[in-house]
């Protein structure tokens, strides 16, 4: 960002690419969006609530109250004729925008000081004729809570290691959590949105992993 804070972090793993959009704050690990080259992506409102969630099957768009505004499947994975996906554009903040045109055309754009950078984080899933994607395995309330607490414990251990390695709080406050913890937190929130659980439990799990 013009402020000097990290805006977009692109990480190349062994078998996939991950794009993380962070908020324009000095001492924060607040994630505004996370895109993965396996087709999983999530965008968040400024308060941390889920905004857009996408997978290799399709996606959904939620309002700030958590109500589903739109839901879609990618045309390549839907049997029969499909209406074209209406383009979706959201502004995560004054510098970063997301445009969704198709499964393989999901653009993250960064604009500052009259210059622009654009990244295509879409992916194309090849599905053979007659094949179907396996149905997702839903988890119960106890399993979701256990997963959330596990991530929270790992987050605390990582923070303790940061305190030991960098006694100065100004240093470890700027450290980012490991990518695998960010990814696990996002996956748990995705499972919560799909699971048949109460809004109260969903909010509690979200508070645990985002604490």
Residue frames as qw, qx, qy, qz and C-alpha x, y, z in Angstrom:
[[0.000, 0.889, 0.459, 0.000, 0.00, 0.00, 0.00],
 [0.270, 0.776, -0.087, 0.563, 1.14, 3.64, -0.29],
 [0.552, -0.779, 0.165, -0.247, 1.45, 3.48, 3.51],
 [0.138, 0.591, -0.785, 0.124, 4.17, 0.85, 3.20],
 [0.654, -0.133, 0.650, -0.365, 2.02, -1.95, 4.61],
 [0.114, -0.094, 0.924, 0.353, 1.96, -5.27, 2.77],
 [0.595, 0.211, 0.000, -0.776, -1.12, -5.49, 0.53],
 [0.927, 0.225, -0.108, -0.280, -0.85, -8.71, -1.50],
 [0.327, -0.540, 0.775, 0.035, 1.30, -11.71, -0.72],
 [0.866, 0.315, -0.242, -0.304, 1.63, -14.42, -3.38],
 [0.455, -0.499, 0.735, -0.062, 3.13, -17.69, -2.21],
 [0.725, 0.335, -0.518, -0.305, 4.11, -20.57, -4.48],
 [0.714, -0.375, 0.550, -0.218, 3.89, -23.91, -2.72],
 [0.373, -0.231, 0.856, 0.273, 4.89, -27.31, -3.95],
 [0.202, 0.305, 0.859, 0.357, 1.71, -27.91, -5.93],
 [0.050, 0.813, 0.556, 0.163, -0.34, -24.71, -5.76],
 [0.227, 0.318, -0.049, 0.919, -0.27, -20.91, -5.75],
 [0.276, -0.699, -0.611, 0.248, -1.83, -18.86, -2.95],
 [0.143, 0.478, 0.070, 0.864, -2.72, -15.17, -3.06],
 [0.359, -0.594, -0.599, 0.399, -3.43, -13.43, 0.27],
 [0.058, 0.661, 0.135, 0.736, -4.86, -9.90, 0.45],
 [0.432, -0.370, -0.572, 0.591, -4.27, -8.16, 3.77],
 [0.074, -0.933, -0.352, -0.014, -5.83, -5.05, 5.25],
 [0.388, 0.632, -0.142, 0.655, -3.98, -1.73, 5.14],
 [0.568, -0.799, 0.055, -0.189, -2.95, -1.73, 8.79],
 [0.165, 0.715, -0.643, 0.219, 0.49, -1.76, 10.40],
 [0.128, -0.253, 0.901, -0.329, 0.00, -4.28, 13.17],
 [0.771, 0.147, 0.227, -0.577, -2.56, -6.70, 11.82],
 [0.191, -0.127, 0.933, 0.277, -2.92, -10.18, 10.41],
 [0.555, 0.460, 0.434, -0.540, -6.40, -9.38, 9.13],
 [0.264, 0.009, 0.797, 0.543, -7.03, -11.18, 5.85],
 [0.450, 0.406, 0.077, -0.792, -9.44, -9.60, 3.38],
 [0.856, 0.371, -0.113, -0.341, -9.23, -12.37, 0.79],
 [0.431, -0.420, 0.783, 0.157, -7.49, -15.67, 0.12],
 [0.780, 0.480, -0.161, -0.369, -7.27, -17.28, -3.33],
 [0.542, -0.364, 0.742, 0.153, -5.80, -20.71, -4.09],
 [0.305, 0.404, -0.632, -0.587, -5.01, -22.21, -7.45],
 [0.049, 0.106, 0.993, 0.006, -6.98, -25.37, -6.55],
 [0.209, -0.471, -0.619, -0.593, -10.17, -23.34, -6.98],
 [0.430, -0.658, -0.564, 0.254, -10.84, -22.42, -3.34],
 [0.206, 0.341, -0.043, 0.916, -11.27, -18.70, -2.62],
 [0.297, -0.727, -0.592, 0.183, -12.82, -16.57, 0.10],
 [0.150, 0.469, -0.026, 0.870, -13.33, -12.81, 0.44],
 [0.356, -0.504, -0.655, 0.436, -14.21, -11.12, 3.73],
 [0.082, -0.910, -0.233, -0.334, -15.98, -7.96, 4.80],
 [0.170, 0.661, -0.420, 0.599, -13.92, -5.48, 6.88],
 [0.594, -0.514, 0.369, -0.497, -15.39, -6.96, 10.09],
 [0.168, -0.348, 0.922, -0.025, -14.19, -10.45, 9.14],
 [0.712, 0.270, 0.521, -0.386, -17.54, -11.86, 8.01],
 [0.471, 0.052, 0.750, 0.462, -17.55, -13.97, 4.87],
 [0.319, 0.556, -0.077, -0.763, -18.42, -12.07, 1.70],
 [0.762, 0.430, -0.328, -0.355, -17.76, -14.43, -1.22],
 [0.577, -0.358, 0.734, -0.004, -16.86, -18.10, -1.05],
 [0.716, 0.496, -0.325, -0.368, -15.85, -20.18, -4.07],
 [0.650, -0.286, 0.700, 0.074, -14.81, -23.76, -4.70],
 [0.074, -0.180, 0.799, 0.569, -14.27, -25.93, -7.77],
 [0.163, 0.482, 0.860, 0.030, -18.03, -26.60, -7.77],
 [0.029, 0.776, 0.411, 0.478, -19.26, -22.98, -7.67],
 [0.257, 0.098, -0.368, 0.888, -19.67, -20.12, -5.25],
 [0.223, -0.771, -0.597, -0.025, -21.93, -17.99, -3.11],
 [0.148, 0.416, -0.085, 0.893, -22.24, -14.28, -2.32],
 [0.386, -0.583, -0.659, 0.276, -23.39, -13.22, 1.17],
 [0.045, -0.834, -0.063, -0.547, -24.55, -9.88, 2.50],
 [0.124, 0.483, -0.576, 0.648, -23.21, -8.41, 5.74],
 [0.675, -0.308, 0.310, -0.595, -26.01, -10.04, 7.72],
 [0.317, -0.249, 0.915, 0.008, -24.89, -13.47, 6.50],
 [0.712, 0.431, 0.418, -0.364, -27.81, -13.95, 4.10],
 [0.517, 0.009, 0.669, 0.533, -27.09, -15.62, 0.78],
 [0.305, 0.636, -0.031, -0.709, -27.56, -13.11, -2.04],
 [0.680, 0.518, -0.384, -0.349, -26.36, -15.27, -4.93],
 [0.664, -0.298, 0.685, 0.045, -25.34, -18.86, -5.45],
 [0.661, 0.600, -0.287, -0.347, -23.98, -20.44, -8.61],
 [0.842, -0.141, 0.463, 0.238, -22.29, -23.47, -10.12],
 [0.067, -0.530, 0.545, 0.646, -19.64, -23.12, -12.77],
 [0.726, 0.404, -0.107, -0.546, -21.23, -23.86, -16.18],
 [0.427, 0.435, -0.783, -0.124, -18.69, -26.57, -17.01],
 [0.035, 0.080, -0.937, 0.338, -19.86, -28.60, -14.01],
 [0.482, 0.253, 0.462, -0.701, -23.60, -28.09, -14.37],
 [0.317, 0.232, 0.867, 0.306, -25.72, -30.43, -16.52],
 [0.233, 0.766, 0.596, 0.065, -27.96, -28.87, -19.14],
 [0.290, 0.653, 0.130, 0.688, -28.06, -25.30, -20.44],
 [0.458, -0.544, -0.383, 0.590, -26.93, -22.64, -18.01],
 [0.112, 0.976, 0.142, 0.121, -27.43, -18.89, -17.90],
 [0.573, 0.453, -0.295, 0.617, -24.12, -17.04, -18.09],
 [0.527, -0.506, -0.423, 0.536, -22.66, -15.93, -14.79],
 [0.056, 0.959, 0.130, 0.245, -23.30, -12.25, -14.22],
 [0.528, 0.392, -0.386, 0.647, -19.95, -10.55, -13.53],
 [0.580, -0.757, -0.276, 0.117, -19.25, -9.79, -9.89],
 [0.435, 0.499, -0.256, 0.704, -17.05, -6.91, -8.78],
 [0.559, -0.785, -0.257, 0.074, -16.25, -5.97, -5.19],
 [0.258, 0.730, -0.357, 0.523, -13.82, -3.48, -3.67],
 [0.728, -0.309, -0.506, 0.343, -12.02, -4.90, -0.66],
 [0.311, -0.702, -0.165, 0.618, -10.72, -1.39, 0.05],
 [0.279, 0.881, -0.021, -0.381, -9.76, 1.71, -1.93],
 [0.021, 0.670, -0.661, -0.338, -6.77, -0.06, -3.52],
 [0.109, -0.135, 0.974, 0.145, -7.75, -3.71, -4.03],
 [0.690, 0.201, 0.040, -0.694, -10.65, -5.01, -6.09],
 [0.368, -0.048, 0.924, 0.088, -11.86, -8.46, -7.12],
 [0.585, 0.343, -0.210, -0.704, -13.63, -9.20, -10.41],
 [0.485, -0.005, 0.874, -0.031, -15.26, -12.60, -11.05],
 [0.481, 0.405, -0.343, -0.698, -16.09, -13.30, -14.69],
 [0.888, 0.126, -0.377, -0.233, -15.73, -17.09, -14.93],
 [0.914, -0.390, 0.036, 0.106, -14.08, -20.02, -13.18],
 [0.776, 0.035, 0.105, 0.621, -10.81, -19.30, -14.97],
 [0.221, 0.557, 0.087, 0.796, -11.21, -15.51, -14.90],
 [0.514, -0.793, -0.310, 0.105, -11.03, -14.35, -11.28],
 [0.478, 0.544, -0.133, 0.677, -8.95, -11.18, -11.19],
 [0.500, -0.721, -0.251, 0.409, -7.36, -9.47, -8.19],
 [0.426, 0.670, 0.074, 0.604, -6.33, -5.92, -9.06],
 [0.501, -0.598, -0.226, 0.583, -4.22, -3.46, -7.08],
 [0.316, 0.746, 0.210, 0.548, -4.25, 0.24, -7.93],
 [0.463, -0.775, -0.137, 0.408, -2.11, 2.91, -6.27],
 [0.233, -0.664, 0.268, 0.658, -0.32, 6.07, -7.38],
 [0.516, 0.637, -0.211, -0.533, -1.69, 5.73, -10.91],
 [0.275, 0.388, -0.857, -0.197, -0.25, 2.26, -11.46],
 [0.857, -0.088, 0.132, -0.491, -2.06, -1.08, -11.53],
 [0.031, 0.311, -0.948, -0.056, -1.12, -4.72, -11.01],
 [0.807, 0.026, -0.018, -0.590, -3.53, -7.49, -11.94],
 [0.117, -0.275, 0.953, -0.042, -3.41, -11.19, -11.05],
 [0.740, -0.016, -0.380, -0.554, -5.64, -13.92, -12.47],
 [0.250, -0.295, 0.848, -0.362, -6.34, -16.41, -9.68],
 [0.835, 0.156, 0.053, -0.524, -8.94, -18.38, -11.63],
 [0.261, -0.300, 0.908, 0.134, -8.52, -22.03, -12.51],
 [0.688, 0.204, -0.372, -0.589, -10.02, -24.41, -15.06],
 [0.545, -0.199, 0.784, -0.223, -11.17, -27.78, -13.78],
 [0.423, 0.238, -0.714, -0.505, -11.26, -30.49, -16.41],
 [0.617, -0.005, 0.644, -0.453, -14.17, -32.89, -15.89],
 [0.002, -0.079, 0.894, 0.441, -14.56, -35.92, -18.14],
 [0.547, -0.135, -0.373, -0.737, -17.93, -36.70, -19.69],
 [0.769, -0.306, -0.508, -0.236, -20.29, -38.43, -17.27],
 [0.538, -0.057, -0.597, 0.593, -18.05, -37.89, -14.27],
 [0.360, -0.836, -0.231, -0.344, -19.19, -36.11, -11.15],
 [0.119, 0.547, -0.552, 0.618, -17.36, -34.42, -8.35],
 [0.451, -0.265, -0.816, 0.247, -17.59, -36.30, -5.05],
 [0.352, -0.816, -0.285, -0.359, -20.04, -34.81, -2.56],
 [0.089, 0.589, -0.513, 0.617, -18.42, -32.89, 0.31],
 [0.569, -0.280, -0.738, 0.232, -18.20, -34.63, 3.66],
 [0.292, -0.746, -0.023, -0.599, -20.14, -32.57, 6.20],
 [0.374, 0.088, -0.725, 0.572, -18.91, -32.46, 9.78],
 [0.430, -0.696, -0.574, -0.045, -20.97, -32.29, 12.94],
 [0.209, -0.932, 0.028, -0.294, -20.94, -29.57, 15.58],
 [0.753, -0.596, 0.220, 0.173, -18.43, -31.35, 17.83],
 [0.793, 0.140, 0.267, 0.530, -16.01, -31.99, 14.97],
 [0.286, 0.790, 0.128, 0.527, -16.17, -28.36, 13.82],
 [0.422, -0.886, 0.111, -0.159, -15.51, -27.09, 17.34],
 [0.839, -0.356, 0.259, 0.319, -12.57, -29.45, 17.77],
 [0.659, 0.419, 0.228, 0.582, -11.06, -28.30, 14.49],
 [0.019, 0.903, 0.055, 0.426, -11.51, -24.65, 15.48],
 [0.604, -0.773, 0.192, -0.006, -9.86, -25.14, 18.89],
 [0.863, -0.055, 0.242, 0.440, -7.00, -27.07, 17.26],
 [0.463, 0.638, 0.136, 0.600, -6.28, -24.15, 14.93],
 [0.257, -0.912, 0.032, -0.318, -6.51, -21.69, 17.82],
 [0.793, -0.541, 0.203, 0.191, -4.04, -23.71, 19.90],
 [0.762, 0.196, 0.237, 0.570, -1.60, -23.88, 16.98],
 [0.183, 0.835, 0.099, 0.509, -1.97, -20.11, 16.54],
 [0.503, -0.846, 0.125, -0.124, -1.10, -19.57, 20.21],
 [0.857, -0.258, 0.243, 0.373, 1.93, -21.86, 19.99],
 [0.590, 0.505, 0.195, 0.599, 3.15, -19.97, 16.92],
 [0.086, -0.908, -0.010, -0.410, 2.73, -16.67, 18.78],
 [0.724, -0.662, 0.168, 0.097, 4.68, -18.04, 21.77],
 [0.813, 0.060, 0.229, 0.532, 7.53, -19.03, 19.45],
 [0.315, 0.749, 0.134, 0.568, 7.49, -15.51, 18.05],
 [0.404, -0.890, 0.063, -0.202, 7.72, -14.03, 21.54],
 [0.822, -0.435, 0.235, 0.282, 10.70, -16.25, 22.38],
 [0.714, 0.250, 0.285, 0.588, 12.53, -15.60, 19.13],
 [0.191, 0.527, 0.120, 0.819, 11.80, -11.87, 19.04],
 [0.314, -0.437, -0.619, 0.572, 11.57, -10.44, 22.57],
 [0.052, 0.206, 0.003, -0.977, 10.78, -6.99, 21.19],
 [0.418, 0.515, 0.681, -0.310, 7.01, -6.75, 20.78],
 [0.334, 0.710, -0.149, -0.603, 7.48, -4.39, 17.83],
 [0.111, 0.387, -0.829, -0.388, 9.05, -7.27, 15.91],
 [0.096, 0.135, 0.986, 0.018, 6.75, -10.21, 16.64],
 [0.367, 0.556, 0.458, -0.589, 3.61, -8.09, 16.31],
 [0.396, 0.610, -0.337, -0.599, 4.51, -7.68, 12.62],
 [0.115, -0.214, 0.948, 0.205, 5.04, -11.40, 12.04],
 [0.679, 0.076, -0.300, -0.665, 2.49, -13.17, 9.85],
 [0.766, -0.171, 0.568, -0.248, 1.04, -16.53, 10.96],
 [0.284, -0.192, 0.852, 0.395, 2.12, -19.54, 8.89],
 [0.414, 0.131, -0.475, -0.765, 0.28, -20.03, 5.63],
 [0.356, -0.153, -0.913, -0.124, -1.03, -23.44, 6.66],
 [0.050, -0.385, -0.693, 0.608, -2.80, -21.91, 9.68],
 [0.294, 0.326, -0.060, -0.896, -4.42, -19.25, 7.51],
 [0.420, 0.078, -0.728, -0.537, -5.56, -21.92, 5.09],
 [0.253, -0.237, -0.920, 0.184, -6.93, -24.17, 7.84],
 [0.106, 0.376, 0.461, -0.797, -8.89, -21.28, 9.36],
 [0.398, 0.268, -0.316, -0.819, -10.44, -20.49, 5.97],
 [0.383, -0.019, -0.880, -0.280, -11.35, -24.15, 5.38],
 [0.101, -0.310, -0.830, 0.453, -13.09, -24.37, 8.76],
 [0.253, 0.398, 0.196, -0.860, -15.14, -21.27, 8.01],
 [0.415, 0.176, -0.609, -0.652, -16.10, -22.75, 4.63],
 [0.299, -0.160, -0.940, 0.016, -17.29, -25.94, 6.35],
 [0.043, 0.356, 0.611, -0.706, -19.30, -23.88, 8.84],
 [0.358, 0.302, -0.142, -0.872, -21.11, -22.06, 6.05],
 [0.505, 0.088, -0.720, -0.467, -22.10, -25.36, 4.45],
 [0.217, -0.108, -0.925, 0.292, -22.95, -27.23, 7.67],
 [0.435, -0.601, -0.471, -0.477, -26.43, -27.34, 9.19],
 [0.467, -0.269, -0.555, 0.634, -25.55, -25.59, 12.45],
 [0.116, -0.888, -0.414, 0.165, -26.97, -22.65, 14.36],
 [0.308, 0.832, -0.043, 0.459, -25.89, -19.09, 13.65],
 [0.491, -0.824, 0.240, -0.151, -24.71, -18.82, 17.26],
 [0.862, -0.253, 0.347, 0.268, -22.36, -21.79, 16.90],
 [0.670, 0.558, 0.181, 0.455, -21.16, -20.52, 13.52],
 [0.006, 0.924, -0.122, 0.364, -20.32, -17.16, 15.11],
 [0.689, -0.658, 0.304, 0.005, -18.54, -18.85, 18.02],
 [0.873, 0.058, 0.300, 0.380, -16.35, -20.92, 15.68],
 [0.446, 0.758, 0.078, 0.470, -15.55, -17.82, 13.63],
 [0.281, -0.908, 0.199, -0.237, -14.52, -15.98, 16.81],
 [0.848, -0.406, 0.297, 0.171, -12.25, -18.88, 17.86],
 [0.790, 0.215, 0.284, 0.499, -10.26, -19.08, 14.62],
 [0.305, 0.747, 0.107, 0.581, -10.11, -15.28, 14.15],
 [0.534, -0.827, -0.127, 0.123, -9.16, -14.41, 17.74]]
